Amino acid sequence: MSDIRRVLVVGGGVGGLTAAATFARRGVEVVLIERRPTFEIAGVGLGQPANALRVYDALDVLDEILATGFSYDRMFIFDPDRRLIVEHKFLLGDDRVPAFCALSRLQLHEILLGAAERAGVQIRLGVTVSSIQEDADRVDVQFSTGQQDSFDLLAGFDGIRSTTRLHLVGTAFTPRPSGYGAWRVQAPRPDYVRGMEFLQGVGSKTGAMPLGNDIMYLFHIRPEPAGVNFAEQDQAELFRERLAQYGSYVAEIAATLNSKSDIVYSPIEPLMLPWPWFRGRVVIGGDAAHTVAPHLTQGAAMAAEDAFVLAREVLDDDVPIEARLMRYSMKRYPRCAFVYTFSGQWLHDEQSVRSAQDLEAARAELTMNASARIGVSDRILNGPI
Ligand SMILES: Cc1cc2nc3c(=O)[nH]c(=O)nc-3n(C[C@H](O)[C@H](O)[C@H](O)COP(=O)(O)OP(=O)(O)OC[C@H]3O[C@@H](n4cnc5c(N)ncnc54)[C@H](O)[C@@H]3O)c2cc1C
């Protein structure tokens, strides 16, 4: 039996639910707290690549995910009128897992919540941590409810605005506005949209990800002012204006947007926390430690991988806990830093297309190199963790 017997997981997103279920399935007593009063979640869809699907396989929920979502094995880059520039067949996956399976964020959360509940995780909703006191052997926590409790480890998977990260590094490292934002809306899937699609425009990019037989989500990435708060009643009009240069299904969806459309806007605020991702018995993972541009659709996948590797390294109690947490940080940092850099560069390059000449130059370069470039990323991310 490991010396880590009681773990507090802070945050009930993909990372926290995966961490809680993974620890609990290894015989650890796990308490998970989530700030929100319910597990209902805003958001659209999540493409889950093969590397994430392998983590879900270890939790015995792969079949459920594959039966719920839409699996695909390629991506396409088009021009604004959906004329093909390049088709890329992903080098991700194997006989057991497809390259990608995309599903609604809510459905993925529900499946992971089911895994956590079956493993015996104690879930407390509407609760946060008020204070953390550590000594060599344990971490004492006071909750927002006034209750106190002791744990062998506190794992913070509390997202981009993590308070566990604040405990570790203060405000020295916070997500910084990139100057870009992502618009998303769910829409009916035309039969011909069978993989991830990017439509490279001038001054922006748009595209689609299939989420099921009948649905997909449309996304749009473009420069937006830092800290902007678009009023809900204006969003349909603003989104429609921003899509004006695009043809094909994008134009059709744009024409249907109205005040009832479920539009989600998020700023892109990257963060890559340098080592270490822990102090004493408090450790972080997922968006709390690294928030990436969405281009490789690897953000939640990295959170799931973090959770899996954390449990594996921590429960292998061959060395003191600090050394195990350092091992976790060292295993995760290079891989997450790769996703951060690759996605960030992709964002920067595509958003640098600012004229018709730039678009022609991008078309020529993407035709020659994009598939090989993404293939390198596939090979790295398909490797063992
Ligand atoms: C436009 C866009 C598209 C994306 N597309 C994809 C994609 O296709 N595929 C992919 O893999 N990733 C994608 N991502 C990234 C993905 O959404 C995140 O990386 C992922 O959700 C991170 O999971 P997490 O568990 O670390 O954090 P979160 O999902 O943010 O979960 C954190 C949880 O902690 C809770 N919490 C926060 N503070 C506290 C507190 N103090 N106490 C208790 N609970 C707290 C929150 O309520 C939340 O439930 C995308 C992101 C964006 C912005």
The ligand as an SDF file (V2000), in Angstrom:
LIG
                    3D

 53 58  0  0  0  0  0  0  0  0999 V2000
  -11.7700   27.5770  -27.9460 C   0  0  0  0  0  0  0  0  0  0  0  0
  -11.2050   26.3780  -27.2400 C   0  0  0  0  0  0  0  0  0  0  0  0
  -11.2890   25.1400  -27.8600 C   0  0  0  0  0  0  0  0  0  0  0  0
  -10.7220   24.0180  -27.2440 C   0  0  0  0  0  0  0  0  0  0  0  0
  -10.7930   22.8150  -27.8700 N   0  0  0  0  0  0  0  0  0  0  0  0
  -10.2050   21.7420  -27.3140 C   0  0  0  0  0  0  0  0  0  0  0  0
  -10.2640   20.4700  -27.9570 C   0  0  0  0  0  0  0  0  0  0  0  0
  -10.8680   20.3210  -29.0240 O   0  0  0  0  0  0  0  0  0  0  0  0
   -9.6230   19.4220  -27.3800 N   0  0  0  0  0  0  0  0  0  0  0  0
   -8.9470   19.5460  -26.1960 C   0  0  0  0  0  0  0  0  0  0  0  0
   -8.3610   18.5510  -25.7170 O   0  0  0  0  0  0  0  0  0  0  0  0
   -8.9140   20.7260  -25.5380 N   0  0  0  0  0  0  0  0  0  0  0  0
   -9.5090   21.8190  -26.0650 C   0  0  0  0  0  0  0  0  0  0  0  0
   -9.4950   23.0100  -25.4110 N   0  0  0  0  0  0  0  0  0  0  0  0
   -8.7930   23.1130  -24.1270 C   0  0  0  0  0  0  0  0  0  0  0  0
   -9.6060   22.5540  -22.9670 C   0  0  0  0  0  0  0  0  0  0  0  0
  -10.8590   23.1850  -22.9030 O   0  0  0  0  0  0  0  0  0  0  0  0
   -8.8620   22.7590  -21.6470 C   0  0  0  0  0  0  0  0  0  0  0  0
   -7.4880   22.5500  -21.8260 O   0  0  0  0  0  0  0  0  0  0  0  0
   -9.3900   21.7840  -20.6010 C   0  0  0  0  0  0  0  0  0  0  0  0
  -10.7460   22.0490  -20.3400 O   0  0  0  0  0  0  0  0  0  0  0  0
   -8.5730   21.8890  -19.3130 C   0  0  0  0  0  0  0  0  0  0  0  0
   -9.0950   21.0030  -18.3750 O   0  0  0  0  0  0  0  0  0  0  0  0
   -8.8260   21.2480  -16.8400 P   0  0  0  0  0  0  0  0  0  0  0  0
   -9.4990   20.1290  -16.1260 O   0  0  0  0  0  0  0  0  0  0  0  0
   -7.3730   21.4800  -16.5900 O   0  0  0  0  0  0  0  0  0  0  0  0
   -9.5190   22.6410  -16.5140 O   0  0  0  0  0  0  0  0  0  0  0  0
  -11.0650   23.0480  -16.6160 P   0  0  0  0  0  0  0  0  0  0  0  0
  -11.7810   22.2860  -17.6590 O   0  0  0  0  0  0  0  0  0  0  0  0
  -11.0960   24.5300  -16.6940 O   0  0  0  0  0  0  0  0  0  0  0  0
  -11.6540   22.5840  -15.2140 O   0  0  0  0  0  0  0  0  0  0  0  0
  -11.3290   23.2700  -14.0240 C   0  0  0  0  0  0  0  0  0  0  0  0
  -12.4540   23.0370  -13.0330 C   0  0  0  0  0  0  0  0  0  0  0  0
  -12.0600   23.5520  -11.7700 O   0  0  0  0  0  0  0  0  0  0  0  0
  -13.1470   24.2830  -11.2000 C   0  0  0  0  0  0  0  0  0  0  0  0
  -12.5560   25.2600  -10.2830 N   0  0  0  0  0  0  0  0  0  0  0  0
  -11.9190   26.4130  -10.6000 C   0  0  0  0  0  0  0  0  0  0  0  0
  -11.4710   27.0140   -9.4780 N   0  0  0  0  0  0  0  0  0  0  0  0
  -11.8260   26.2180   -8.4430 C   0  0  0  0  0  0  0  0  0  0  0  0
  -11.6270   26.3010   -7.0460 C   0  0  0  0  0  0  0  0  0  0  0  0
  -10.9710   27.3280   -6.4790 N   0  0  0  0  0  0  0  0  0  0  0  0
  -12.1160   25.3210   -6.2560 N   0  0  0  0  0  0  0  0  0  0  0  0
  -12.7910   24.2620   -6.8200 C   0  0  0  0  0  0  0  0  0  0  0  0
  -13.0000   24.1330   -8.1490 N   0  0  0  0  0  0  0  0  0  0  0  0
  -12.5190   25.0920   -8.9410 C   0  0  0  0  0  0  0  0  0  0  0  0
  -13.8330   24.8950  -12.4030 C   0  0  0  0  0  0  0  0  0  0  0  0
  -15.1690   25.2500  -12.1010 O   0  0  0  0  0  0  0  0  0  0  0  0
  -13.7330   23.7750  -13.4210 C   0  0  0  0  0  0  0  0  0  0  0  0
  -14.8120   22.8710  -13.3250 O   0  0  0  0  0  0  0  0  0  0  0  0
  -10.0690   24.1480  -25.9900 C   0  0  0  0  0  0  0  0  0  0  0  0
  -10.0280   25.3890  -25.3560 C   0  0  0  0  0  0  0  0  0  0  0  0
  -10.5870   26.5100  -25.9700 C   0  0  0  0  0  0  0  0  0  0  0  0
  -10.5210   27.8420  -25.2780 C   0  0  0  0  0  0  0  0  0  0  0  0
  1  2  1  0
  2  3  1  0
  2 52  2  0
  3  4  2  0
  4  5  1  0
  4 50  1  0
  5  6  2  0
  6  7  1  0
  6 13  1  0
  7  8  2  0
  7  9  1  0
  9 10  1  0
 10 11  2  0
 10 12  1  0
 12 13  2  0
 13 14  1  0
 14 15  1  0
 14 50  1  0
 15 16  1  0
 16 17  1  0
 16 18  1  0
 18 19  1  0
 18 20  1  0
 20 21  1  0
 20 22  1  0
 22 23  1  0
 23 24  1  0
 24 25  2  0
 24 26  1  0
 24 27  1  0
 27 28  1  0
 28 29  2  0
 28 30  1  0
 28 31  1  0
 31 32  1  0
 32 33  1  0
 33 34  1  0
 33 48  1  0
 34 35  1  0
 35 36  1  0
 35 46  1  0
 36 37  1  0
 36 45  1  0
 37 38  2  0
 38 39  1  0
 39 40  1  0
 39 45  2  0
 40 41  1  0
 40 42  2  0
 42 43  1  0
 43 44  2  0
 44 45  1  0
 46 47  1  0
 46 48  1  0
 48 49  1  0
 50 51  2  0
 51 52  1  0
 52 53  1  0
M  END
$$$$
